[in-house]
Amino acid sequence: MAERGGRLYWAAAPSQYYAEPKRLARLGYLEAHEQPGRTNRRTHYTLTERGRDALRAWLATPAAFPRIQHEPAVRMLVADLASPEAMHAMLADFGDELDELERLLAEGELIAEQLPRRTRWLLLNHRLSRRMIDAHRAWIAEAGELLDQSSPSSAEM
């Protein structure tokens, strides 16, 4: 589930999706169980009582506005130092990544329907993710329009 849209909520290396549950199990917050998978055995984790207590304590703390690391926006801050073509290419690549995130969200929505107790909460976050993707698509379109308006000499250093 973390791979299917999780990166919209938390910036972490994909390896952390595997390392963090192992670390939490070593600390006694999760219990690991081997289960058959499609091709290989998989480790399934469940919360221990200690894990539930820690989760409840964390949920009771205030939540701050999310930290954002938005590389395309940072690059756009210095777009005058690059050619419009290079910036258009960067925006196109970013759009391709948004396509992949939408594909993963669609998979996540199907999985959410299989988890009746959590479906509404998962789908709530998926709707947020879709709005974030839509906002980024609008930003890409606006950035592209601004790049099209820039003069050829604006890319000179």
MIROVEX-702061 format. One record per residue: x, y, z of N, C-alpha, C, O in turn; residue in three letters. Coordinates in pm, 1 decimal. Atoms other than C-alpha are relative to their C-alpha. Example, Ala and Ser with C-alpha at 12.3 -4.5 7.8 and 13.67 -1.06 7.14 Angstrom:
<pts>
PT | n_X | n_Y | n_Z | ca_X | ca_Y | ca_Z | c_X | c_Y | c_Z | o_X | o_Y | o_Z | residuo
PT | 89.0 | -119.0 | 0.0 | 1230.0 | -450.0 | 780.0 | 90.0 | 120.0 | 0.0 | 193.6 | 118.1 | 66.5 | ALA
PT | -82.0 | -119.0 | -6.0 | 1367.0 | -106.0 | 714.0 | -77.0 | 109.0 | 73.0 | -26.1 | 219.8 | 89.9 | SER
</pts>
This chain:
<pts>
PT | n_X | n_Y | n_Z | ca_X | ca_Y | ca_Z | c_X | c_Y | c_Z | o_X | o_Y | o_Z | residuo
PT | 82.2 | -119.0 | 0.0 | 0.0 | 0.0 | 0.0 | 86.6 | 125.3 | 0.0 | 50.7 | 226.3 | -60.5 | MET
PT | -88.1 | -116.6 | -3.1 | 287.9 | 235.1 | 70.6 | 52.1 | 32.2 | -139.1 | 70.1 | 149.0 | -173.7 | ALA
PT | -49.1 | -22.5 | 135.5 | 413.1 | 186.7 | -283.3 | -109.0 | 56.1 | -90.8 | -77.9 | 127.9 | -185.8 | GLU
PT | 112.0 | -45.3 | 83.6 | 66.7 | 257.7 | -431.2 | -53.4 | 132.8 | 52.1 | -160.9 | 137.9 | 112.0 | ARG
PT | 47.9 | -132.0 | -39.3 | 39.0 | 627.2 | -362.1 | 59.5 | 51.7 | 128.2 | 43.1 | 169.4 | 160.1 | GLY
PT | -57.5 | -43.8 | -126.1 | 224.8 | 638.5 | -32.8 | 100.7 | 111.8 | -15.1 | 114.6 | 196.2 | 73.4 | GLY
PT | -102.4 | -102.8 | 16.5 | 497.3 | 854.0 | -175.3 | -60.1 | 138.5 | -18.7 | 11.7 | 238.2 | -11.8 | ARG
PT | 65.5 | -130.8 | 2.5 | 242.2 | 1131.0 | -219.7 | -10.6 | 57.7 | 140.4 | -27.0 | 178.6 | 156.9 | LEU
PT | 16.3 | -44.8 | -138.2 | 224.6 | 1147.9 | 159.8 | 129.8 | 3.6 | 78.2 | 141.8 | 77.9 | 175.6 | TYR
PT | -120.6 | 10.1 | -80.3 | 572.2 | 1061.8 | 276.7 | 118.8 | -22.7 | -91.2 | 121.8 | -119.7 | -167.0 | TRP
PT | -119.1 | 13.3 | 83.3 | 908.2 | 1114.9 | 109.0 | 97.2 | -96.8 | 66.8 | 154.9 | -66.8 | 171.4 | ALA
PT | -93.7 | 99.4 | -50.7 | 1115.8 | 804.7 | 165.6 | 49.4 | -83.4 | -117.4 | -19.7 | -98.9 | -218.1 | ALA
PT | -52.9 | 90.2 | 101.8 | 1335.9 | 578.9 | -39.2 | -83.2 | -128.1 | 0.7 | -126.3 | -173.0 | 106.9 | ALA
PT | 77.7 | 124.8 | 4.4 | 1151.9 | 266.7 | -160.2 | 53.8 | -108.0 | 93.4 | -23.4 | -189.8 | 143.4 | PRO
PT | -57.1 | 100.3 | -90.4 | 1392.9 | 56.8 | 47.8 | -55.7 | 13.7 | 140.9 | -59.7 | -84.1 | 215.5 | SER
PT | 56.5 | -22.3 | -133.3 | 1237.3 | 214.1 | 359.7 | -131.9 | -73.5 | 18.0 | -168.6 | -107.0 | 130.6 | GLN
PT | 125.6 | 72.9 | -9.8 | 907.2 | 41.8 | 277.6 | 23.4 | -139.6 | 57.5 | -67.2 | -199.6 | 115.3 | TYR
PT | -33.8 | 132.8 | -50.9 | 1084.9 | -281.2 | 369.9 | 79.7 | 9.1 | 129.8 | 61.0 | -73.0 | 219.7 | TYR
PT | -86.3 | -11.2 | -117.2 | 1339.1 | -162.3 | 627.6 | -76.6 | 46.7 | 124.1 | -51.6 | -2.2 | 234.3 | ALA
PT | 68.7 | -57.5 | -116.8 | 1101.8 | 35.1 | 851.3 | -84.9 | -102.1 | 75.3 | -77.8 | -105.2 | 198.2 | GLU
PT | 74.3 | 100.9 | -76.2 | 862.7 | -251.6 | 936.6 | 92.2 | -96.9 | 75.1 | 60.6 | -139.2 | 186.3 | PRO
PT | -95.5 | 88.0 | -69.5 | 1163.3 | -471.0 | 1021.0 | 53.2 | 67.9 | 125.5 | 65.0 | 5.2 | 230.8 | LYS
PT | -50.3 | -75.8 | -114.8 | 1299.0 | -198.3 | 1249.4 | -106.2 | 7.6 | 110.0 | -75.9 | -11.6 | 227.7 | ARG
PT | 108.0 | -8.5 | -98.5 | 960.2 | -154.0 | 1418.6 | -27.0 | -134.7 | 66.1 | -64.9 | -140.0 | 183.0 | LEU
PT | 16.2 | 133.6 | -58.5 | 936.3 | -530.7 | 1469.1 | 110.1 | -26.3 | 103.0 | 83.6 | -80.1 | 210.5 | ALA
PT | -110.2 | 17.7 | -96.0 | 1280.4 | -536.3 | 1634.6 | -25.5 | 77.4 | 129.0 | 15.1 | 34.7 | 237.1 | ARG
PT | 28.5 | -82.7 | -117.5 | 1158.5 | -261.1 | 1868.8 | -125.1 | -44.9 | 76.0 | -157.5 | 10.1 | 181.3 | LEU
PT | 116.9 | 53.0 | -68.6 | 847.0 | -458.9 | 1959.5 | -131.5 | 67.6 | -34.0 | -232.5 | 41.9 | 31.6 | GLY
PT | 123.3 | -68.4 | 39.6 | 590.9 | -236.3 | 1783.8 | -83.3 | -81.4 | -99.2 | -204.8 | -63.7 | -108.3 | TYR
PT | 66.6 | 86.4 | 96.8 | 506.6 | -492.4 | 1514.2 | 38.9 | -144.3 | 24.6 | 145.2 | -173.4 | 79.4 | LEU
PT | -29.1 | 143.0 | -3.1 | 487.3 | -868.8 | 1500.7 | 2.1 | -49.3 | -144.4 | -89.4 | -20.2 | -221.5 | GLU
PT | -16.2 | 47.0 | 137.6 | 609.3 | -1039.3 | 1182.3 | -51.0 | -143.8 | -13.5 | -25.2 | -228.3 | 72.2 | ALA
PT | 51.0 | 133.7 | 31.1 | 435.0 | -1342.7 | 1029.6 | 28.8 | -29.8 | -145.8 | -0.2 | 52.3 | -232.8 | HIS
PT | -22.0 | 42.5 | 138.1 | 542.6 | -1531.7 | 717.9 | -129.6 | -56.1 | -55.6 | -198.1 | -134.0 | 10.6 | GLU
PT | 120.3 | 49.4 | 67.0 | 259.0 | -1596.8 | 472.1 | 34.0 | -31.0 | -145.2 | 126.9 | 27.1 | -201.3 | GLN
PT | -24.3 | 24.2 | 141.7 | 242.2 | -1743.5 | 124.4 | -36.1 | 123.9 | -81.8 | -133.2 | 193.5 | -52.1 | PRO
PT | 27.5 | -110.0 | 92.0 | 257.8 | -1483.6 | -152.0 | -30.1 | -56.7 | -137.6 | -46.0 | -177.8 | -153.0 | GLY
PT | 28.1 | 46.3 | 136.3 | 192.0 | -1501.2 | -524.3 | 111.6 | -89.1 | -51.5 | 85.6 | -192.9 | -112.4 | ARG
PT | -113.8 | 78.3 | 47.7 | 542.5 | -1628.3 | -599.1 | 90.6 | -45.6 | 114.1 | 144.0 | -156.4 | 110.0 | THR
PT | -86.3 | 31.6 | -114.9 | 736.6 | -1623.4 | -270.9 | -75.4 | 26.7 | 128.8 | -181.6 | 88.9 | 129.1 | ASN
PT | 58.5 | -30.5 | -129.9 | 659.7 | -1614.4 | 97.3 | 19.0 | 149.2 | 27.4 | 119.3 | 208.6 | -12.3 | ARG
PT | -2.7 | -141.7 | -32.1 | 583.7 | -1264.3 | 225.2 | -10.4 | 17.7 | 150.6 | -68.2 | -65.7 | 220.4 | ARG
PT | 11.4 | -31.9 | -142.0 | 617.1 | -1107.8 | 565.7 | -118.4 | 93.6 | 18.0 | -127.7 | 198.3 | -46.1 | THR
PT | 117.6 | -80.7 | -33.4 | 291.3 | -973.4 | 705.5 | 20.6 | 50.6 | 142.1 | 56.8 | -25.9 | 231.5 | HIS
PT | -22.1 | -60.2 | -130.8 | 310.7 | -733.7 | 998.6 | -132.2 | 38.4 | 64.0 | -223.8 | 85.8 | -3.2 | TYR
PT | 115.7 | -45.4 | -77.4 | 54.0 | -670.9 | 1270.9 | 52.2 | 80.5 | 119.4 | 162.1 | 57.0 | 169.6 | THR
PT | -36.8 | -82.2 | -114.8 | 61.1 | -413.5 | 1548.3 | -4.3 | -83.0 | 128.1 | -95.3 | -163.4 | 148.0 | LEU
PT | 3.1 | 56.8 | -134.4 | 151.4 | -533.3 | 1895.9 | -74.1 | 98.7 | 89.4 | -107.1 | 208.7 | 45.1 | THR
PT | 64.1 | -94.2 | -93.3 | -13.0 | -377.1 | 2201.5 | 89.4 | 121.1 | 21.0 | 41.4 | 234.2 | 29.1 | GLU
PT | -94.3 | -111.4 | -12.7 | 301.7 | -169.0 | 2244.1 | -10.0 | 91.2 | -122.6 | -5.0 | 213.4 | -109.3 | ARG
PT | 14.3 | -76.4 | 123.2 | 263.6 | -59.3 | 1880.8 | -129.0 | 79.8 | -1.1 | -130.5 | 195.5 | -42.9 | GLY
PT | 128.7 | -72.1 | -6.9 | -103.8 | 30.6 | 1933.0 | 9.0 | 119.1 | 95.4 | -40.4 | 227.8 | 65.3 | ARG
PT | -15.3 | -108.7 | -97.0 | -15.9 | 236.8 | 2240.1 | 82.0 | 114.8 | -60.1 | 46.2 | 231.5 | -44.0 | ASP
PT | -84.7 | -102.6 | 61.3 | 260.0 | 421.5 | 2050.0 | -76.5 | 72.8 | -111.0 | -64.9 | 194.5 | -125.4 | ALA
PT | 78.5 | -60.6 | 107.9 | 27.8 | 480.7 | 1753.8 | -106.5 | 93.4 | 56.4 | -126.4 | 203.3 | 4.6 | LEU
PT | 100.8 | -86.6 | -63.3 | -247.7 | 617.6 | 1979.1 | 64.2 | 128.2 | 53.5 | 7.5 | 236.6 | 39.2 | ARG
PT | -69.4 | -117.4 | -53.6 | 2.0 | 851.3 | 2147.0 | 39.0 | 94.6 | -113.3 | 23.9 | 216.1 | -100.3 | ALA
PT | -39.7 | -82.0 | 114.8 | 130.4 | 973.6 | 1808.6 | -121.8 | 67.8 | -62.2 | -114.8 | 184.8 | -99.7 | TRP
PT | 121.3 | -56.7 | 58.7 | -224.3 | 1025.8 | 1676.2 | -56.4 | 114.6 | 84.3 | -126.8 | 200.9 | 31.8 | LEU
PT | 50.2 | -105.0 | -89.8 | -301.0 | 1246.9 | 1978.6 | 83.6 | 128.0 | -6.4 | 47.0 | 228.5 | 54.5 | ALA
PT | -83.6 | -119.8 | 10.9 | -22.1 | 1492.0 | 1888.2 | -47.9 | 87.3 | -116.1 | -109.7 | 36.9 | -209.8 | THR
PT | 41.1 | -88.2 | 110.9 | -83.0 | 1798.0 | 1666.6 | 70.5 | -37.8 | -130.1 | 185.0 | -83.2 | -129.2 | PRO
PT | -58.0 | 23.9 | 132.4 | -24.6 | 1755.6 | 1292.5 | 28.5 | 134.6 | -65.0 | -59.8 | 220.0 | -72.6 | ALA
PT | -41.1 | -125.4 | 63.2 | 166.6 | 2034.6 | 1117.7 | -25.0 | -6.1 | -151.0 | -48.2 | -113.2 | -207.2 | ALA
PT | 8.8 | -3.4 | 145.6 | 137.8 | 2147.8 | 757.5 | 112.7 | -86.3 | -55.9 | 224.2 | -82.7 | -3.8 | PHE
PT | -101.9 | 92.1 | 50.9 | 325.5 | 1892.2 | 545.9 | 124.5 | 71.5 | -53.6 | 116.5 | 178.6 | -113.7 | PRO
PT | -124.4 | -48.7 | 59.3 | 687.8 | 1950.1 | 456.8 | -3.1 | -36.6 | -147.4 | -39.3 | -148.6 | -183.5 | ARG
PT | 6.4 | 23.1 | 143.8 | 715.6 | 1982.8 | 82.4 | 138.9 | 15.2 | -60.1 | 206.8 | 115.3 | -37.5 | ILE
PT | -122.2 | -8.0 | 79.1 | 1017.9 | 1906.5 | -132.8 | -45.5 | -10.5 | -145.2 | -70.8 | -120.1 | -195.3 | GLN
PT | 59.0 | -3.8 | 133.6 | 903.3 | 2012.1 | -477.6 | 108.4 | 40.0 | -99.7 | 123.4 | 157.6 | -132.7 | HIS
PT | -112.1 | -27.8 | 89.6 | 1197.8 | 1982.3 | -713.5 | -42.0 | 71.3 | -128.0 | 25.6 | 165.9 | -168.2 | GLU
PT | 37.5 | -74.7 | 120.4 | 1008.8 | 2087.1 | -1028.6 | -27.0 | 148.6 | 27.5 | 8.4 | 233.4 | -54.5 | PRO
PT | 25.9 | -139.9 | -33.0 | 894.3 | 2408.1 | -855.0 | 131.0 | 74.4 | 25.8 | 146.2 | 189.5 | -15.1 | ALA
PT | -130.0 | -63.2 | -24.8 | 1249.0 | 2480.8 | -737.4 | 71.1 | 24.5 | -132.8 | 131.2 | 130.0 | -153.0 | VAL
PT | -61.9 | -19.7 | 131.6 | 1374.9 | 2427.4 | -1092.1 | -65.3 | 116.0 | -75.0 | 2.4 | 192.3 | -143.9 | ARG
PT | 70.3 | -107.0 | 70.4 | 1107.6 | 2662.8 | -1223.4 | 41.8 | 136.7 | 52.5 | 31.5 | 235.8 | -19.8 | MET
PT | -46.7 | -127.6 | -54.2 | 1243.2 | 2934.5 | -992.0 | 118.1 | 56.1 | -77.9 | 140.4 | 177.2 | -78.5 | LEU
PT | -117.1 | -43.8 | 77.7 | 1553.4 | 2947.8 | -1212.7 | -16.6 | -35.8 | -147.5 | 81.9 | -58.3 | -217.8 | VAL
PT | 27.6 | 37.5 | 138.7 | 1385.4 | 2869.3 | -1545.2 | 64.7 | 95.9 | -99.3 | 91.2 | 58.4 | -213.6 | ALA
PT | -62.8 | -97.2 | 89.9 | 1538.4 | 3185.0 | -1691.9 | 143.9 | -37.0 | -33.1 | 202.6 | 20.2 | -125.0 | ASP
PT | -137.8 | 43.0 | 25.3 | 1877.4 | 3011.1 | -1677.6 | 7.9 | -120.3 | -93.9 | 117.1 | -166.7 | -126.8 | LEU
PT | 2.9 | 117.6 | 88.5 | 1768.4 | 2723.6 | -1902.3 | -80.4 | 33.8 | -124.4 | -151.7 | 134.1 | -128.7 | ALA
PT | 79.7 | -21.1 | 121.3 | 1620.6 | 2695.4 | -2246.6 | -144.0 | -42.0 | 27.9 | -168.2 | -132.3 | 107.9 | SER
PT | 139.3 | 43.1 | -14.4 | 1241.6 | 2675.9 | -2270.3 | -18.7 | -146.8 | -36.7 | -101.3 | -216.2 | 22.5 | PRO
PT | 11.0 | 141.1 | 41.2 | 1288.9 | 2341.3 | -2446.1 | 40.9 | -94.6 | 113.8 | -23.6 | -196.8 | 137.1 | GLU
PT | -44.1 | 84.5 | -112.4 | 1481.0 | 2197.7 | -2150.1 | -104.5 | -1.2 | 110.8 | -130.4 | -104.5 | 172.5 | ALA
PT | 100.7 | -7.1 | -105.6 | 1216.7 | 2319.2 | -1909.6 | -127.3 | -73.5 | -41.3 | -190.2 | -139.7 | 41.3 | MET
PT | 115.7 | 76.6 | 48.6 | 935.5 | 2180.3 | -2127.1 | 25.0 | -150.2 | 15.9 | -65.3 | -224.7 | 53.8 | HIS
PT | -34.1 | 142.6 | -13.5 | 1116.1 | 1843.9 | -2126.4 | -11.4 | -43.4 | 146.1 | -61.5 | -152.1 | 174.9 | ALA
PT | 10.9 | 32.1 | -142.7 | 1140.3 | 1853.2 | -1745.2 | -146.7 | -12.2 | 39.4 | -184.4 | -104.2 | 111.9 | MET
PT | 142.4 | 4.5 | -32.5 | 768.0 | 1930.0 | -1721.4 | -66.6 | -124.2 | -59.0 | -154.9 | -182.7 | 3.7 | LEU
PT | 55.9 | 120.8 | 62.2 | 686.6 | 1645.2 | -1961.0 | 35.3 | -124.0 | 82.2 | -48.5 | -211.7 | 103.4 | ALA
PT | -40.6 | 112.9 | -85.1 | 887.0 | 1402.3 | -1748.1 | -80.8 | -2.1 | 129.1 | -122.4 | -108.3 | 175.5 | ASP
PT | 79.9 | -11.3 | -121.6 | 704.5 | 1528.5 | -1440.1 | -142.9 | -47.7 | -27.1 | -202.1 | -117.4 | 55.3 | PHE
PT | 133.2 | 46.6 | 39.0 | 373.9 | 1471.4 | -1620.6 | -5.2 | -151.7 | -12.2 | -104.3 | -214.2 | 25.5 | GLY
PT | -6.3 | 147.0 | 9.5 | 482.3 | 1113.5 | -1695.5 | -2.7 | -63.1 | 139.4 | -66.0 | -166.5 | 160.4 | ASP
PT | 1.9 | 52.3 | -136.9 | 546.8 | 1061.3 | -1324.8 | -139.9 | 10.6 | 60.0 | -183.0 | -78.8 | 132.9 | GLU
PT | 137.5 | -13.4 | -47.6 | 199.0 | 1192.9 | -1247.1 | -88.5 | -110.0 | -58.8 | -176.8 | -161.4 | 9.9 | LEU
PT | 73.5 | 110.8 | 61.7 | 59.9 | 935.5 | -1494.3 | 21.7 | -128.9 | 78.8 | -72.8 | -203.6 | 104.3 | ASP
PT | -31.9 | 120.8 | -77.0 | 238.5 | 660.2 | -1300.1 | -65.3 | 4.2 | 138.2 | -115.9 | -97.3 | 186.1 | GLU
PT | 65.2 | -12.7 | -130.8 | 109.0 | 792.9 | -967.8 | -150.4 | -26.2 | -11.6 | -209.5 | -89.4 | 76.1 | LEU
PT | 143.1 | 26.4 | 20.2 | -245.8 | 788.3 | -1106.9 | -26.3 | -148.9 | -18.4 | -126.1 | -201.4 | 31.0 | GLU
PT | 15.6 | 144.6 | 18.3 | -198.1 | 427.0 | -1214.5 | 8.6 | -71.9 | 135.0 | -70.9 | -161.4 | 163.7 | ARG
PT | -15.7 | 61.0 | -132.1 | -77.3 | 333.8 | -865.8 | -119.9 | 31.3 | 89.7 | -162.6 | -53.6 | 167.9 | LEU
PT | 118.6 | -35.5 | -78.2 | -369.5 | 520.8 | -709.0 | -118.9 | -87.2 | -39.0 | -194.9 | -131.4 | 47.2 | LEU
PT | 110.1 | 85.4 | 45.4 | -614.6 | 323.6 | -923.1 | 13.4 | -139.3 | 61.3 | -86.2 | -197.8 | 104.0 | ALA
PT | -23.0 | 129.6 | -64.9 | -456.7 | 1.3 | -792.3 | -33.3 | 8.8 | 148.3 | -97.6 | -80.1 | 204.1 | GLU
PT | 26.0 | -18.5 | -142.1 | -471.3 | 137.4 | -438.5 | -147.8 | 9.8 | 31.2 | -192.0 | -37.6 | 135.9 | GLY
PT | 144.6 | -11.0 | -21.3 | -841.0 | 218.7 | -474.7 | -66.3 | -137.7 | -6.9 | -160.0 | -165.3 | 68.1 | GLU
PT | 54.2 | 135.9 | 6.4 | -913.8 | -140.0 | -576.4 | 31.5 | -77.0 | 128.0 | -52.4 | -150.6 | 179.7 | LEU
PT | -40.1 | 67.4 | -124.2 | -721.8 | -266.7 | -274.8 | -79.0 | 55.6 | 117.6 | -118.8 | -19.8 | 206.4 | ILE
PT | 74.0 | -62.5 | -109.6 | -898.0 | -18.3 | -45.8 | -138.2 | -62.7 | 15.2 | -186.8 | -81.2 | 126.7 | ALA
PT | 133.7 | 60.4 | -3.7 | -1232.1 | -173.6 | -138.5 | 1.1 | -137.6 | 67.7 | -103.0 | -186.3 | 111.8 | GLU
PT | -11.4 | 131.8 | -62.0 | -1102.7 | -504.5 | -1.1 | 26.9 | 8.9 | 150.6 | 38.8 | -93.8 | 217.5 | GLN
PT | -28.8 | -20.1 | -142.1 | -1037.5 | -355.7 | 344.0 | -115.1 | 78.1 | 63.2 | -101.5 | 197.6 | 89.2 | LEU
PT | 122.9 | -69.8 | -41.4 | -1388.0 | -273.9 | 473.4 | 16.3 | 94.6 | 118.4 | -43.1 | 202.5 | 118.8 | PRO
PT | -16.1 | -86.7 | -117.0 | -1277.8 | -129.7 | 807.8 | 72.8 | 128.5 | -31.9 | 52.0 | 230.1 | 34.4 | ARG
PT | -84.8 | -115.0 | 30.6 | -1034.7 | 110.4 | 643.7 | -34.3 | 66.2 | -132.3 | 25.8 | 167.9 | -167.1 | ARG
PT | 29.7 | -48.5 | 135.0 | -1193.8 | 170.1 | 301.6 | -22.0 | 150.4 | -3.2 | 38.7 | 219.6 | -84.9 | THR
PT | 33.9 | -142.7 | 8.1 | -1335.2 | 514.8 | 377.3 | 120.0 | 89.0 | 26.2 | 131.1 | 196.5 | -32.6 | ARG
PT | -117.6 | -81.2 | -31.4 | -1006.9 | 641.5 | 523.0 | 101.4 | -6.1 | -114.3 | 162.6 | 94.6 | -150.0 | TRP
PT | -91.5 | 13.3 | 113.3 | -797.7 | 505.2 | 239.9 | -49.7 | 80.9 | -119.6 | 27.8 | 150.9 | -184.7 | LEU
PT | 55.5 | -73.4 | 113.6 | -1032.4 | 649.1 | -21.4 | 2.7 | 151.1 | 23.4 | 17.9 | 227.7 | -71.7 | LEU
PT | -14.1 | -142.4 | -32.9 | -1029.8 | 985.5 | 158.2 | 138.2 | 49.6 | -43.2 | 150.2 | 153.9 | -107.5 | LEU
PT | -135.7 | -39.2 | 37.9 | -652.3 | 998.9 | 112.8 | 21.9 | -10.6 | -150.1 | 94.7 | 70.3 | -207.7 | ASN
PT | -14.0 | 11.8 | 145.7 | -677.9 | 878.7 | -246.8 | -65.7 | 119.7 | -69.7 | -15.5 | 167.1 | -171.6 | HIS
PT | 62.1 | -119.7 | 57.8 | -916.0 | 1166.3 | -320.5 | 91.8 | 121.6 | 16.1 | 103.4 | 203.5 | -75.0 | ARG
PT | -98.9 | -106.8 | -19.8 | -660.5 | 1406.0 | -168.7 | 111.6 | -13.8 | -102.9 | 153.0 | 85.1 | -163.6 | LEU
PT | -107.7 | 23.5 | 96.5 | -393.1 | 1248.3 | -387.7 | -41.9 | 40.9 | -140.2 | 36.0 | 102.2 | -213.1 | SER
PT | 48.3 | -36.8 | 134.3 | -604.4 | 1292.9 | -699.8 | -7.0 | 152.7 | -13.6 | 26.9 | 207.3 | -118.6 | ARG
PT | 3.5 | -146.6 | 5.4 | -658.4 | 1660.3 | -613.5 | 141.3 | 57.7 | -10.8 | 163.2 | 156.3 | -81.1 | ARG
PT | -138.6 | -45.1 | 9.3 | -283.0 | 1701.5 | -563.8 | 52.9 | -20.1 | -142.0 | 120.4 | 67.3 | -196.4 | MET
PT | -43.9 | 26.7 | 137.4 | -216.5 | 1540.9 | -901.9 | -65.6 | 99.0 | -95.4 | 0.8 | 152.9 | -184.0 | ILE
PT | 69.6 | -97.2 | 85.2 | -480.6 | 1761.4 | -1065.3 | 62.8 | 139.1 | 13.3 | 80.1 | 209.4 | -86.3 | ASP
PT | -62.8 | -130.7 | -21.6 | -321.3 | 2070.3 | -907.9 | 135.3 | 6.2 | -70.1 | 171.3 | 109.1 | -127.1 | ALA
PT | -129.9 | 2.1 | 67.5 | 18.3 | 1965.0 | -1041.3 | -15.7 | 4.1 | -151.9 | 64.6 | 66.8 | -221.0 | HIS
PT | 24.5 | -6.4 | 145.3 | -123.5 | 1909.8 | -1390.0 | -34.3 | 144.2 | -40.9 | 12.0 | 191.2 | -144.9 | ARG
PT | 32.5 | -139.6 | 28.7 | -270.2 | 2263.5 | -1379.5 | 125.6 | 86.1 | 7.9 | 144.3 | 176.2 | -73.9 | ALA
PT | -126.2 | -73.6 | -14.5 | 67.8 | 2396.2 | -1259.2 | 89.2 | -23.7 | -121.7 | 149.9 | 70.2 | -173.1 | TRP
PT | -79.7 | 31.6 | 119.6 | 244.8 | 2216.0 | -1546.8 | -52.1 | 78.5 | -120.1 | 26.5 | 134.4 | -196.6 | ILE
PT | 58.7 | -73.3 | 113.1 | 2.8 | 2372.2 | -1796.5 | 33.8 | 149.0 | 9.3 | 70.7 | 211.1 | -90.5 | ALA
PT | -30.3 | -141.7 | -18.3 | 54.2 | 2719.7 | -1649.3 | 148.4 | 27.7 | -23.6 | 184.3 | 126.2 | -88.1 | GLU
PT | -144.4 | -16.7 | 20.7 | 432.3 | 2677.2 | -1641.3 | 34.0 | -10.0 | -148.3 | 117.1 | 65.9 | -198.1 | ALA
PT | -23.4 | 13.5 | 143.5 | 426.7 | 2561.3 | -2003.2 | -39.1 | 124.5 | -76.5 | 30.8 | 166.3 | -168.8 | GLY
PT | 43.1 | -124.9 | 64.5 | 231.8 | 2870.2 | -2105.3 | 100.6 | 111.9 | 24.0 | 132.2 | 187.6 | -67.8 | GLU
PT | -100.1 | -103.4 | -30.0 | 482.5 | 3096.4 | -1929.7 | 127.8 | -23.5 | -78.7 | 188.8 | 71.2 | -128.3 | LEU
PT | -119.5 | 30.9 | 78.0 | 770.7 | 2916.1 | -2098.1 | -18.9 | 37.8 | -147.1 | 73.5 | 87.0 | -211.9 | LEU
PT | 28.3 | -34.4 | 140.4 | 603.4 | 2964.8 | -2437.0 | 4.4 | 150.1 | -22.2 | 31.0 | 195.9 | -133.4 | ASP
PT | -1.0 | -146.3 | 10.5 | 583.1 | 3338.1 | -2364.8 | 140.6 | 58.5 | 14.5 | 164.7 | 174.5 | -18.8 | GLN
PT | -133.7 | -54.0 | -23.9 | 951.0 | 3367.0 | -2275.3 | 73.2 | 22.3 | -132.0 | 55.3 | -52.5 | -228.1 | SER
PT | -73.2 | -31.6 | 122.1 | 1178.9 | 3523.9 | -2531.9 | 122.7 | -88.6 | -11.6 | 174.0 | -134.9 | 90.3 | SER
PT | -119.2 | 84.6 | 18.2 | 1469.5 | 3325.5 | -2683.0 | 121.2 | 53.3 | 75.6 | 206.0 | -25.0 | 118.4 | PRO
PT | -117.4 | -53.8 | -68.6 | 1717.8 | 3562.1 | -2521.9 | -4.6 | -18.1 | 151.1 | 95.7 | 3.0 | 219.3 | SER
PT | 11.1 | 14.3 | -145.7 | 1584.2 | 3489.9 | -2171.5 | 78.3 | -117.5 | 52.5 | 104.6 | -124.7 | 172.5 | SER
PT | -76.1 | 116.5 | -45.1 | 1777.3 | 3162.4 | -2161.0 | 150.4 | 29.5 | 3.6 | 229.3 | -55.2 | 45.3 | ALA
PT | -143.8 | -33.1 | -3.2 | 2110.3 | 3343.0 | -2197.4 | 43.7 | 25.0 | 142.8 | -30.4 | 82.5 | 222.6 | GLU
PT | -51.3 | -19.7 | -134.4 | 2326.1 | 3344.1 | -1888.5 | 82.7 | 122.5 | -3.1 | 138.4 | 162.0 | 99.3 | MET
</pts>
